[in-house]
Amino acid sequence: MRLDINLATHAYEDSKQFWLRWGTGVAILGIVTLGLLIAAVHGWYDARLDRKKISDLRAQIAERDQEQATAQAMLNRPENRTMREKSQYLNELIARKSFSWTQAIETLERLMPQKIHLVSIAPELNEDNQLAIKMVVAGDSSARAIELVHRMEGSRHFRDTHIEGTQTMIQPGSDSVQVSILALYVPTFDQEKTR
């Protein structure tokens, strides 16, 4: 008679099921890890390129600053004083010439709310050599002037528009409020006019 004896020290396990479950999970985890590793290397490479561009731009800025300091030192010499003053005068004339009264008035006509009108307007160069417009408007309330400021901010001809002061008038029959407005003027070149 023949007896079958199981001499195995471990119980039977279905290893195929184990490797299917855990192997799939490990494979997915490996793919995700590989994707993250590729993204990290790509980000590091892009950051390295950006750092190089930044250092190149900083070197260019330093070079331009050096050129500007050299040119400024040359202009500050006593023998160049008259030339510097002439060039400043001519640059101011050119900047003032870029102010188009017609264009400014036409733009203000389109932007001006009802029941408010322009009392005075004066273009001048500020300390940064930008063309600024100081204007005084008058109307029945300061809310109209605030609306004008908002409209000017949305226009392509004006920047950094703000109210400098408000004055209440007590004369009967006239405008009750005068508002001072300061704005930087941005001249634009219309191509239709040149055709």
Phi, psi and omega in degrees: 000144185247130179247132175265119181244131178272110181263009181291142180271343179243148178288157181292133176235148176272090185289336178298316179296319179299310182292330176295313182290302185287326178296319178296316179298316179294321179296316178297316178298321177295318179296316178297317179297318178297318177298316178295322178295317178297317179297321179294317179294319178296317177297319178297319180294316177298319179296322178296318177297318178296319178297322178295317178298318179297317180293324176296316179295321177296322177295319177296319179297317179297321178296316178294321177297320178295316178299318180295318179296320178296315179295320179296320178296322178294318179292332182280354177295147182300325182288344180258004185300314182295321179294320178297316180296320178296316181293322177297317179298314180294321177296322177295319177298318179296317179296318178293324180293333179290347177281117179260111179301317182299312181295319180296315180293318178298318179295315179296325176299318179291326185273339188293124175289167178290155177065030173213144181218161182277127178265313179208156177214136182218114174279144177204158178271133178271185184293339178268012180063034176254148182278115180250148178243124172256126180224154176239128176241153180228148180190191183274345178205157179285345178297326178293322178293321177296321177297320177298318179299317179297319179293322179294323178297328179278352182275154178276354182267346185229147178221158176049047182279132177206160180273128179271325181189160179231138180231127179267129180262141180246015178279130179288145177082002179241184177295140185271342184222136171241131184237131175267129182237137176240134180212150172275133181267133178245102180291141177236150181254116179272122183287335181296329183287337183272350182275000000 
